[in-house]
Amino acid sequence: MEPCCQCLGVLLWAGVTSVVFGARLEDAQAIGFNEGPRSLHWEKELKQRGISVTREVMRPQAVEVLQSYFALICLR
Ligand SMILES: [Zn+2]
C-alpha cells in the first residue's frame, strides 16, 4: 500500500531512501481501510528529500493481499 500519514512520518525519521508499493490509496479505501489524512503532494515531498518512489508494483496482487488481510481482521 502506498504510505499512509503515519508511514510518511516514519520514513523521514528512519532515514529510508526508497519506497516501493503495490496498492494505491483508493484500492485500500475501496476495501474498507481508513488511512487518514495525508498531503496531496506526498510523493513530490519524498522525492525532494531524496527518497525514491516506485509505484504500483504488482498492483493486482497487492490488492489481493489487502483484501485477504481485511477479511482476516474483520473475522476477529
Ligand atoms: Zn501506513
PDB file of the backbone (N, CA, C, O) and the ligand in Angstrom, with CONECT records:
HET     ZN  A 101       1
ATOM      1  N   MET A   1       0.851  -1.171   0.000  1.00  0.00           N
ATOM      2  CA  MET A   1       0.000   0.000   0.000  1.00  0.00           C
ATOM      3  C   MET A   1       0.892   1.227   0.000  1.00  0.00           C
ATOM      4  O   MET A   1       1.929   1.255   0.663  1.00  0.00           O
ATOM      5  N   GLU A   2       0.481   2.242  -0.748  1.00  0.00           N
ATOM      6  CA  GLU A   2       1.234   3.489  -0.702  1.00  0.00           C
ATOM      7  C   GLU A   2       1.195   4.036   0.727  1.00  0.00           C
ATOM      8  O   GLU A   2       0.256   3.756   1.472  1.00  0.00           O
ATOM      9  N   PRO A   3       2.204   4.811   1.109  1.00  0.00           N
ATOM     10  CA  PRO A   3       2.326   5.204   2.513  1.00  0.00           C
ATOM     11  C   PRO A   3       1.133   6.032   3.016  1.00  0.00           C
ATOM     12  O   PRO A   3       0.637   6.920   2.323  1.00  0.00           O
ATOM     13  N   CYS A   4       0.692   5.717   4.233  1.00  0.00           N
ATOM     14  CA  CYS A   4      -0.343   6.496   4.904  1.00  0.00           C
ATOM     15  C   CYS A   4       0.346   7.639   5.659  1.00  0.00           C
ATOM     16  O   CYS A   4       1.565   7.790   5.580  1.00  0.00           O
ATOM     17  N   CYS A   5      -0.424   8.430   6.379  1.00  0.00           N
ATOM     18  CA  CYS A   5       0.133   9.574   7.104  1.00  0.00           C
ATOM     19  C   CYS A   5       1.170   9.132   8.139  1.00  0.00           C
ATOM     20  O   CYS A   5       2.181   9.811   8.318  1.00  0.00           O
ATOM     21  N   GLN A   6       0.939   8.017   8.816  1.00  0.00           N
ATOM     22  CA  GLN A   6       1.905   7.532   9.807  1.00  0.00           C
ATOM     23  C   GLN A   6       3.181   7.056   9.133  1.00  0.00           C
ATOM     24  O   GLN A   6       4.279   7.363   9.596  1.00  0.00           O
ATOM     25  N   CYS A   7       3.046   6.315   8.053  1.00  0.00           N
ATOM     26  CA  CYS A   7       4.214   5.805   7.329  1.00  0.00           C
ATOM     27  C   CYS A   7       5.093   6.952   6.843  1.00  0.00           C
ATOM     28  O   CYS A   7       6.318   6.860   6.915  1.00  0.00           O
ATOM     29  N   LEU A   8       4.494   8.020   6.354  1.00  0.00           N
ATOM     30  CA  LEU A   8       5.276   9.134   5.812  1.00  0.00           C
ATOM     31  C   LEU A   8       6.186   9.732   6.882  1.00  0.00           C
ATOM     32  O   LEU A   8       7.347  10.034   6.608  1.00  0.00           O
ATOM     33  N   GLY A   9       5.673   9.903   8.082  1.00  0.00           N
ATOM     34  CA  GLY A   9       6.498  10.436   9.166  1.00  0.00           C
ATOM     35  C   GLY A   9       7.627   9.501   9.523  1.00  0.00           C
ATOM     36  O   GLY A   9       8.762   9.938   9.717  1.00  0.00           O
ATOM     37  N   VAL A  10       7.331   8.228   9.611  1.00  0.00           N
ATOM     38  CA  VAL A  10       8.349   7.233   9.971  1.00  0.00           C
ATOM     39  C   VAL A  10       9.425   7.140   8.890  1.00  0.00           C
ATOM     40  O   VAL A  10      10.606   7.001   9.207  1.00  0.00           O
ATOM     41  N   LEU A  11       9.034   7.215   7.629  1.00  0.00           N
ATOM     42  CA  LEU A  11      10.006   7.148   6.528  1.00  0.00           C
ATOM     43  C   LEU A  11      11.064   8.230   6.689  1.00  0.00           C
ATOM     44  O   LEU A  11      12.255   7.977   6.513  1.00  0.00           O
ATOM     45  N   LEU A  12      10.621   9.438   7.025  1.00  0.00           N
ATOM     46  CA  LEU A  12      11.564  10.552   7.171  1.00  0.00           C
ATOM     47  C   LEU A  12      12.469  10.356   8.373  1.00  0.00           C
ATOM     48  O   LEU A  12      13.682  10.543   8.271  1.00  0.00           O
ATOM     49  N   TRP A  13      11.901   9.984   9.507  1.00  0.00           N
ATOM     50  CA  TRP A  13      12.684   9.845  10.734  1.00  0.00           C
ATOM     51  C   TRP A  13      13.630   8.655  10.688  1.00  0.00           C
ATOM     52  O   TRP A  13      14.697   8.685  11.300  1.00  0.00           O
ATOM     53  N   ALA A  14      13.245   7.609   9.967  1.00  0.00           N
ATOM     54  CA  ALA A  14      14.055   6.390   9.937  1.00  0.00           C
ATOM     55  C   ALA A  14      15.171   6.434   8.896  1.00  0.00           C
ATOM     56  O   ALA A  14      16.028   5.551   8.875  1.00  0.00           O
ATOM     57  N   GLY A  15      15.171   7.430   8.051  1.00  0.00           N
ATOM     58  CA  GLY A  15      16.228   7.527   7.042  1.00  0.00           C
ATOM     59  C   GLY A  15      16.037   6.600   5.860  1.00  0.00           C
ATOM     60  O   GLY A  15      17.005   6.221   5.201  1.00  0.00           O
ATOM     61  N   VAL A  16      14.807   6.236   5.590  1.00  0.00           N
ATOM     62  CA  VAL A  16      14.507   5.382   4.435  1.00  0.00           C
ATOM     63  C   VAL A  16      14.865   6.136   3.156  1.00  0.00           C
ATOM     64  O   VAL A  16      14.611   7.336   3.048  1.00  0.00           O
ATOM     65  N   THR A  17      15.452   5.434   2.193  1.00  0.00           N
ATOM     66  CA  THR A  17      15.880   6.105   0.958  1.00  0.00           C
ATOM     67  C   THR A  17      15.050   5.715  -0.268  1.00  0.00           C
ATOM     68  O   THR A  17      15.144   6.368  -1.307  1.00  0.00           O
ATOM     69  N   SER A  18      14.238   4.658  -0.160  1.00  0.00           N
ATOM     70  CA  SER A  18      13.386   4.292  -1.285  1.00  0.00           C
ATOM     71  C   SER A  18      12.098   3.650  -0.783  1.00  0.00           C
ATOM     72  O   SER A  18      12.088   2.936   0.219  1.00  0.00           O
ATOM     73  N   VAL A  19      11.021   3.921  -1.498  1.00  0.00           N
ATOM     74  CA  VAL A  19       9.706   3.363  -1.176  1.00  0.00           C
ATOM     75  C   VAL A  19       9.201   2.635  -2.413  1.00  0.00           C
ATOM     76  O   VAL A  19       9.217   3.187  -3.513  1.00  0.00           O
ATOM     77  N   VAL A  20       8.753   1.401  -2.234  1.00  0.00           N
ATOM     78  CA  VAL A  20       8.155   0.613  -3.315  1.00  0.00           C
ATOM     79  C   VAL A  20       6.783   0.165  -2.815  1.00  0.00           C
ATOM     80  O   VAL A  20       6.668  -0.415  -1.736  1.00  0.00           O
ATOM     81  N   PHE A  21       5.757   0.435  -3.598  1.00  0.00           N
ATOM     82  CA  PHE A  21       4.434  -0.009  -3.151  1.00  0.00           C
ATOM     83  C   PHE A  21       3.647  -0.591  -4.308  1.00  0.00           C
ATOM     84  O   PHE A  21       3.926  -0.311  -5.474  1.00  0.00           O
ATOM     85  N   GLY A  22       2.642  -1.418  -3.964  1.00  0.00           N
ATOM     86  CA  GLY A  22       1.805  -2.043  -4.963  1.00  0.00           C
ATOM     87  C   GLY A  22       0.441  -1.382  -5.053  1.00  0.00           C
ATOM     88  O   GLY A  22       0.094  -0.785  -6.072  1.00  0.00           O
ATOM     89  N   ALA A  23      -0.330  -1.491  -3.977  1.00  0.00           N
ATOM     90  CA  ALA A  23      -1.711  -0.986  -3.993  1.00  0.00           C
ATOM     91  C   ALA A  23      -1.752   0.521  -3.797  1.00  0.00           C
ATOM     92  O   ALA A  23      -0.892   1.100  -3.132  1.00  0.00           O
ATOM     93  N   ARG A  24      -2.758   1.140  -4.382  1.00  0.00           N
ATOM     94  CA  ARG A  24      -2.985   2.582  -4.236  1.00  0.00           C
ATOM     95  C   ARG A  24      -3.923   2.844  -3.067  1.00  0.00           C
ATOM     96  O   ARG A  24      -4.608   1.947  -2.575  1.00  0.00           O
ATOM     97  N   LEU A  25      -3.933   4.100  -2.638  1.00  0.00           N
ATOM     98  CA  LEU A  25      -4.824   4.516  -1.552  1.00  0.00           C
ATOM     99  C   LEU A  25      -6.275   4.171  -1.885  1.00  0.00           C
ATOM    100  O   LEU A  25      -7.003   3.656  -1.037  1.00  0.00           O
ATOM    101  N   GLU A  26      -6.688   4.450  -3.103  1.00  0.00           N
ATOM    102  CA  GLU A  26      -8.088   4.178  -3.460  1.00  0.00           C
ATOM    103  C   GLU A  26      -8.408   2.681  -3.435  1.00  0.00           C
ATOM    104  O   GLU A  26      -9.558   2.295  -3.221  1.00  0.00           O
ATOM    105  N   ASP A  27      -7.401   1.845  -3.650  1.00  0.00           N
ATOM    106  CA  ASP A  27      -7.612   0.394  -3.525  1.00  0.00           C
ATOM    107  C   ASP A  27      -7.960   0.045  -2.076  1.00  0.00           C
ATOM    108  O   ASP A  27      -8.909  -0.694  -1.812  1.00  0.00           O
ATOM    109  N   ALA A  28      -7.178   0.589  -1.150  1.00  0.00           N
ATOM    110  CA  ALA A  28      -7.397   0.300   0.270  1.00  0.00           C
ATOM    111  C   ALA A  28      -8.742   0.847   0.736  1.00  0.00           C
ATOM    112  O   ALA A  28      -9.466   0.185   1.479  1.00  0.00           O
ATOM    113  N   GLN A  29      -9.066   2.043   0.299  1.00  0.00           N
ATOM    114  CA  GLN A  29     -10.344   2.646   0.689  1.00  0.00           C
ATOM    115  C   GLN A  29     -11.520   1.851   0.137  1.00  0.00           C
ATOM    116  O   GLN A  29     -12.542   1.709   0.808  1.00  0.00           O
ATOM    117  N   ALA A  30     -11.382   1.331  -1.086  1.00  0.00           N
ATOM    118  CA  ALA A  30     -12.458   0.547  -1.690  1.00  0.00           C
ATOM    119  C   ALA A  30     -12.704  -0.741  -0.898  1.00  0.00           C
ATOM    120  O   ALA A  30     -13.824  -1.250  -0.858  1.00  0.00           O
ATOM    121  N   ILE A  31     -11.643  -1.261  -0.268  1.00  0.00           N
ATOM    122  CA  ILE A  31     -11.779  -2.483   0.525  1.00  0.00           C
ATOM    123  C   ILE A  31     -12.405  -2.182   1.887  1.00  0.00           C
ATOM    124  O   ILE A  31     -13.099  -3.022   2.459  1.00  0.00           O
ATOM    125  N   GLY A  32     -12.152  -0.967   2.405  1.00  0.00           N
ATOM    126  CA  GLY A  32     -12.720  -0.603   3.701  1.00  0.00           C
ATOM    127  C   GLY A  32     -11.733  -0.009   4.680  1.00  0.00           C
ATOM    128  O   GLY A  32     -12.118   0.350   5.792  1.00  0.00           O
ATOM    129  N   PHE A  33     -10.457   0.109   4.298  1.00  0.00           N
ATOM    130  CA  PHE A  33      -9.464   0.715   5.183  1.00  0.00           C
ATOM    131  C   PHE A  33      -9.640   2.231   5.205  1.00  0.00           C
ATOM    132  O   PHE A  33      -9.968   2.847   4.191  1.00  0.00           O
ATOM    133  N   ASN A  34      -9.415   2.820   6.384  1.00  0.00           N
ATOM    134  CA  ASN A  34      -9.422   4.273   6.539  1.00  0.00           C
ATOM    135  C   ASN A  34      -8.006   4.702   6.872  1.00  0.00           C
ATOM    136  O   ASN A  34      -7.549   4.508   7.999  1.00  0.00           O
ATOM    137  N   GLU A  35      -7.304   5.282   5.909  1.00  0.00           N
ATOM    138  CA  GLU A  35      -5.880   5.583   6.078  1.00  0.00           C
ATOM    139  C   GLU A  35      -5.595   6.961   6.647  1.00  0.00           C
ATOM    140  O   GLU A  35      -4.432   7.294   6.877  1.00  0.00           O
ATOM    141  N   GLY A  36      -6.611   7.768   6.880  1.00  0.00           N
ATOM    142  CA  GLY A  36      -6.414   9.075   7.492  1.00  0.00           C
ATOM    143  C   GLY A  36      -5.948  10.130   6.513  1.00  0.00           C
ATOM    144  O   GLY A  36      -5.751   9.853   5.330  1.00  0.00           O
ATOM    145  N   PRO A  37      -5.772  11.367   7.024  1.00  0.00           N
ATOM    146  CA  PRO A  37      -5.396  12.472   6.153  1.00  0.00           C
ATOM    147  C   PRO A  37      -3.939  12.370   5.718  1.00  0.00           C
ATOM    148  O   PRO A  37      -3.100  11.798   6.414  1.00  0.00           O
ATOM    149  N   ARG A  38      -3.662  12.940   4.550  1.00  0.00           N
ATOM    150  CA  ARG A  38      -2.297  12.895   4.020  1.00  0.00           C
ATOM    151  C   ARG A  38      -2.141  14.027   3.005  1.00  0.00           C
ATOM    152  O   ARG A  38      -3.099  14.397   2.326  1.00  0.00           O
ATOM    153  N   SER A  39      -0.934  14.569   2.908  1.00  0.00           N
ATOM    154  CA  SER A  39      -0.662  15.611   1.928  1.00  0.00           C
ATOM    155  C   SER A  39      -0.932  15.082   0.519  1.00  0.00           C
ATOM    156  O   SER A  39      -0.572  13.950   0.195  1.00  0.00           O
ATOM    157  N   LEU A  40      -1.560  15.899  -0.307  1.00  0.00           N
ATOM    158  CA  LEU A  40      -1.777  15.512  -1.707  1.00  0.00           C
ATOM    159  C   LEU A  40      -0.456  15.407  -2.461  1.00  0.00           C
ATOM    160  O   LEU A  40      -0.377  14.736  -3.490  1.00  0.00           O
ATOM    161  N   HIS A  41       0.583  16.071  -1.949  1.00  0.00           N
ATOM    162  CA  HIS A  41       1.877  16.138  -2.628  1.00  0.00           C
ATOM    163  C   HIS A  41       2.914  15.233  -1.972  1.00  0.00           C
ATOM    164  O   HIS A  41       4.113  15.488  -2.079  1.00  0.00           O
ATOM    165  N   TRP A  42       2.469  14.188  -1.303  1.00  0.00           N
ATOM    166  CA  TRP A  42       3.379  13.351  -0.511  1.00  0.00           C
ATOM    167  C   TRP A  42       4.526  12.798  -1.358  1.00  0.00           C
ATOM    168  O   TRP A  42       5.670  12.765  -0.903  1.00  0.00           O
ATOM    169  N   GLU A  43       4.232  12.370  -2.571  1.00  0.00           N
ATOM    170  CA  GLU A  43       5.272  11.747  -3.395  1.00  0.00           C
ATOM    171  C   GLU A  43       6.333  12.777  -3.788  1.00  0.00           C
ATOM    172  O   GLU A  43       7.529  12.494  -3.720  1.00  0.00           O
ATOM    173  N   LYS A  44       5.907  13.945  -4.189  1.00  0.00           N
ATOM    174  CA  LYS A  44       6.834  15.026  -4.531  1.00  0.00           C
ATOM    175  C   LYS A  44       7.677  15.412  -3.312  1.00  0.00           C
ATOM    176  O   LYS A  44       8.875  15.665  -3.439  1.00  0.00           O
ATOM    177  N   GLU A  45       7.051  15.455  -2.133  1.00  0.00           N
ATOM    178  CA  GLU A  45       7.759  15.825  -0.910  1.00  0.00           C
ATOM    179  C   GLU A  45       8.823  14.789  -0.556  1.00  0.00           C
ATOM    180  O   GLU A  45       9.907  15.151  -0.098  1.00  0.00           O
ATOM    181  N   LEU A  46       8.527  13.511  -0.761  1.00  0.00           N
ATOM    182  CA  LEU A  46       9.544  12.477  -0.512  1.00  0.00           C
ATOM    183  C   LEU A  46      10.699  12.630  -1.493  1.00  0.00           C
ATOM    184  O   LEU A  46      11.865  12.591  -1.101  1.00  0.00           O
ATOM    185  N   LYS A  47      10.371  12.801  -2.757  1.00  0.00           N
ATOM    186  CA  LYS A  47      11.421  12.925  -3.783  1.00  0.00           C
ATOM    187  C   LYS A  47      12.300  14.140  -3.524  1.00  0.00           C
ATOM    188  O   LYS A  47      13.505  14.087  -3.769  1.00  0.00           O
ATOM    189  N   GLN A  48      11.722  15.238  -3.032  1.00  0.00           N
ATOM    190  CA  GLN A  48      12.506  16.431  -2.704  1.00  0.00           C
ATOM    191  C   GLN A  48      13.495  16.163  -1.577  1.00  0.00           C
ATOM    192  O   GLN A  48      14.498  16.865  -1.443  1.00  0.00           O
ATOM    193  N   ARG A  49      13.210  15.140  -0.762  1.00  0.00           N
ATOM    194  CA  ARG A  49      14.111  14.768   0.336  1.00  0.00           C
ATOM    195  C   ARG A  49      15.033  13.615  -0.057  1.00  0.00           C
ATOM    196  O   ARG A  49      15.707  13.033   0.793  1.00  0.00           O
ATOM    197  N   GLY A  50      15.057  13.292  -1.348  1.00  0.00           N
ATOM    198  CA  GLY A  50      15.978  12.270  -1.835  1.00  0.00           C
ATOM    199  C   GLY A  50      15.480  10.846  -1.699  1.00  0.00           C
ATOM    200  O   GLY A  50      16.256   9.901  -1.838  1.00  0.00           O
ATOM    201  N   ILE A  51      14.196  10.680  -1.429  1.00  0.00           N
ATOM    202  CA  ILE A  51      13.607   9.346  -1.277  1.00  0.00           C
ATOM    203  C   ILE A  51      12.931   8.963  -2.595  1.00  0.00           C
ATOM    204  O   ILE A  51      12.014   9.647  -3.048  1.00  0.00           O
ATOM    205  N   SER A  52      13.385   7.875  -3.201  1.00  0.00           N
ATOM    206  CA  SER A  52      12.793   7.438  -4.467  1.00  0.00           C
ATOM    207  C   SER A  52      11.463   6.728  -4.209  1.00  0.00           C
ATOM    208  O   SER A  52      11.280   6.099  -3.167  1.00  0.00           O
ATOM    209  N   VAL A  53      10.555   6.832  -5.149  1.00  0.00           N
ATOM    210  CA  VAL A  53       9.232   6.202  -5.037  1.00  0.00           C
ATOM    211  C   VAL A  53       8.976   5.390  -6.299  1.00  0.00           C
ATOM    212  O   VAL A  53       9.022   5.922  -7.408  1.00  0.00           O
ATOM    213  N   THR A  54       8.705   4.100  -6.123  1.00  0.00           N
ATOM    214  CA  THR A  54       8.350   3.215  -7.231  1.00  0.00           C
ATOM    215  C   THR A  54       6.904   2.786  -7.017  1.00  0.00           C
ATOM    216  O   THR A  54       6.561   2.205  -5.987  1.00  0.00           O
ATOM    217  N   ARG A  55       6.060   3.082  -8.004  1.00  0.00           N
ATOM    218  CA  ARG A  55       4.613   2.938  -7.827  1.00  0.00           C
ATOM    219  C   ARG A  55       4.048   1.644  -8.418  1.00  0.00           C
ATOM    220  O   ARG A  55       4.551   1.118  -9.411  1.00  0.00           O
ATOM    221  N   GLU A  56       3.002   1.156  -7.782  1.00  0.00           N
ATOM    222  CA  GLU A  56       2.088   0.146  -8.321  1.00  0.00           C
ATOM    223  C   GLU A  56       2.780  -1.120  -8.839  1.00  0.00           C
ATOM    224  O   GLU A  56       2.421  -1.651  -9.891  1.00  0.00           O
ATOM    225  N   VAL A  57       3.775  -1.592  -8.085  1.00  0.00           N
ATOM    226  CA  VAL A  57       4.438  -2.845  -8.430  1.00  0.00           C
ATOM    227  C   VAL A  57       3.498  -3.996  -8.090  1.00  0.00           C
ATOM    228  O   VAL A  57       3.083  -4.134  -6.940  1.00  0.00           O
ATOM    229  N   MET A  58       3.161  -4.816  -9.068  1.00  0.00           N
ATOM    230  CA  MET A  58       2.252  -5.955  -8.876  1.00  0.00           C
ATOM    231  C   MET A  58       0.954  -5.506  -8.181  1.00  0.00           C
ATOM    232  O   MET A  58       0.488  -6.142  -7.235  1.00  0.00           O
ATOM    233  N   ARG A  59       0.396  -4.421  -8.665  1.00  0.00           N
ATOM    234  CA  ARG A  59      -0.789  -3.839  -8.011  1.00  0.00           C
ATOM    235  C   ARG A  59      -1.930  -4.839  -7.814  1.00  0.00           C
ATOM    236  O   ARG A  59      -2.470  -4.902  -6.710  1.00  0.00           O
ATOM    237  N   PRO A  60      -2.327  -5.622  -8.819  1.00  0.00           N
ATOM    238  CA  PRO A  60      -3.446  -6.554  -8.585  1.00  0.00           C
ATOM    239  C   PRO A  60      -3.154  -7.546  -7.454  1.00  0.00           C
ATOM    240  O   PRO A  60      -4.036  -7.856  -6.654  1.00  0.00           O
ATOM    241  N   GLN A  61      -1.924  -8.037  -7.392  1.00  0.00           N
ATOM    242  CA  GLN A  61      -1.568  -8.968  -6.333  1.00  0.00           C
ATOM    243  C   GLN A  61      -1.556  -8.266  -4.963  1.00  0.00           C
ATOM    244  O   GLN A  61      -1.947  -8.845  -3.949  1.00  0.00           O
ATOM    245  N   ALA A  62      -1.105  -7.022  -4.960  1.00  0.00           N
ATOM    246  CA  ALA A  62      -1.095  -6.257  -3.711  1.00  0.00           C
ATOM    247  C   ALA A  62      -2.522  -6.029  -3.211  1.00  0.00           C
ATOM    248  O   ALA A  62      -2.778  -6.083  -2.008  1.00  0.00           O
ATOM    249  N   VAL A  63      -3.440  -5.778  -4.126  1.00  0.00           N
ATOM    250  CA  VAL A  63      -4.843  -5.596  -3.744  1.00  0.00           C
ATOM    251  C   VAL A  63      -5.382  -6.898  -3.146  1.00  0.00           C
ATOM    252  O   VAL A  63      -6.133  -6.870  -2.171  1.00  0.00           O
ATOM    253  N   GLU A  64      -5.004  -8.026  -3.725  1.00  0.00           N
ATOM    254  CA  GLU A  64      -5.452  -9.316  -3.176  1.00  0.00           C
ATOM    255  C   GLU A  64      -4.957  -9.510  -1.741  1.00  0.00           C
ATOM    256  O   GLU A  64      -5.690 -10.019  -0.893  1.00  0.00           O
ATOM    257  N   VAL A  65      -3.719  -9.107  -1.473  1.00  0.00           N
ATOM    258  CA  VAL A  65      -3.170  -9.214  -0.111  1.00  0.00           C
ATOM    259  C   VAL A  65      -3.984  -8.345   0.845  1.00  0.00           C
ATOM    260  O   VAL A  65      -4.332  -8.784   1.941  1.00  0.00           O
ATOM    261  N   LEU A  66      -4.284  -7.125   0.437  1.00  0.00           N
ATOM    262  CA  LEU A  66      -5.084  -6.235   1.280  1.00  0.00           C
ATOM    263  C   LEU A  66      -6.469  -6.823   1.537  1.00  0.00           C
ATOM    264  O   LEU A  66      -6.975  -6.767   2.658  1.00  0.00           O
ATOM    265  N   GLN A  67      -7.078  -7.387   0.497  1.00  0.00           N
ATOM    266  CA  GLN A  67      -8.414  -7.983   0.654  1.00  0.00           C
ATOM    267  C   GLN A  67      -8.371  -9.144   1.634  1.00  0.00           C
ATOM    268  O   GLN A  67      -9.263  -9.285   2.470  1.00  0.00           O
ATOM    269  N   SER A  68      -7.341  -9.976   1.540  1.00  0.00           N
ATOM    270  CA  SER A  68      -7.203 -11.114   2.455  1.00  0.00           C
ATOM    271  C   SER A  68      -6.979 -10.629   3.878  1.00  0.00           C
ATOM    272  O   SER A  68      -7.567 -11.162   4.818  1.00  0.00           O
ATOM    273  N   TYR A  69      -6.136  -9.626   4.039  1.00  0.00           N
ATOM    274  CA  TYR A  69      -5.864  -9.085   5.369  1.00  0.00           C
ATOM    275  C   TYR A  69      -7.123  -8.478   5.970  1.00  0.00           C
ATOM    276  O   TYR A  69      -7.422  -8.700   7.143  1.00  0.00           O
ATOM    277  N   PHE A  70      -7.861  -7.716   5.176  1.00  0.00           N
ATOM    278  CA  PHE A  70      -9.080  -7.077   5.683  1.00  0.00           C
ATOM    279  C   PHE A  70     -10.086  -8.132   6.121  1.00  0.00           C
ATOM    280  O   PHE A  70     -10.714  -7.995   7.170  1.00  0.00           O
ATOM    281  N   ALA A  71     -10.241  -9.185   5.318  1.00  0.00           N
ATOM    282  CA  ALA A  71     -11.171 -10.262   5.677  1.00  0.00           C
ATOM    283  C   ALA A  71     -10.738 -10.926   6.973  1.00  0.00           C
ATOM    284  O   ALA A  71     -11.577 -11.280   7.802  1.00  0.00           O
ATOM    285  N   LEU A  72      -9.432 -11.096   7.154  1.00  0.00           N
ATOM    286  CA  LEU A  72      -8.908 -11.734   8.365  1.00  0.00           C
ATOM    287  C   LEU A  72      -9.182 -10.888   9.602  1.00  0.00           C
ATOM    288  O   LEU A  72      -9.645 -11.411  10.615  1.00  0.00           O
ATOM    289  N   ILE A  73      -8.902  -9.590   9.535  1.00  0.00           N
ATOM    290  CA  ILE A  73      -9.081  -8.755  10.721  1.00  0.00           C
ATOM    291  C   ILE A  73     -10.551  -8.505  11.010  1.00  0.00           C
ATOM    292  O   ILE A  73     -10.903  -8.186  12.146  1.00  0.00           O
ATOM    293  N   CYS A  74     -11.415  -8.640  10.019  1.00  0.00           N
ATOM    294  CA  CYS A  74     -12.857  -8.454  10.247  1.00  0.00           C
ATOM    295  C   CYS A  74     -13.487  -9.692  10.868  1.00  0.00           C
ATOM    296  O   CYS A  74     -14.597  -9.626  11.394  1.00  0.00           O
ATOM    297  N   LEU A  75     -12.784 -10.825  10.810  1.00  0.00           N
ATOM    298  CA  LEU A  75     -13.311 -12.049  11.417  1.00  0.00           C
ATOM    299  C   LEU A  75     -13.064 -12.099  12.911  1.00  0.00           C
ATOM    300  O   LEU A  75     -13.671 -12.907  13.613  1.00  0.00           O
ATOM    301  N   ARG A  76     -12.184 -11.248  13.405  1.00  0.00           N
ATOM    302  CA  ARG A  76     -11.840 -11.273  14.834  1.00  0.00           C
ATOM    303  C   ARG A  76     -12.855 -10.539  15.661  1.00  0.00           C
ATOM    304  O   ARG A  76     -12.718 -10.464  16.882  1.00  0.00           O
TER     305      ARG A  76
HETATM  306 ZN    ZN A 101       0.989   3.403   6.900  1.00  0.00          ZN2+
END
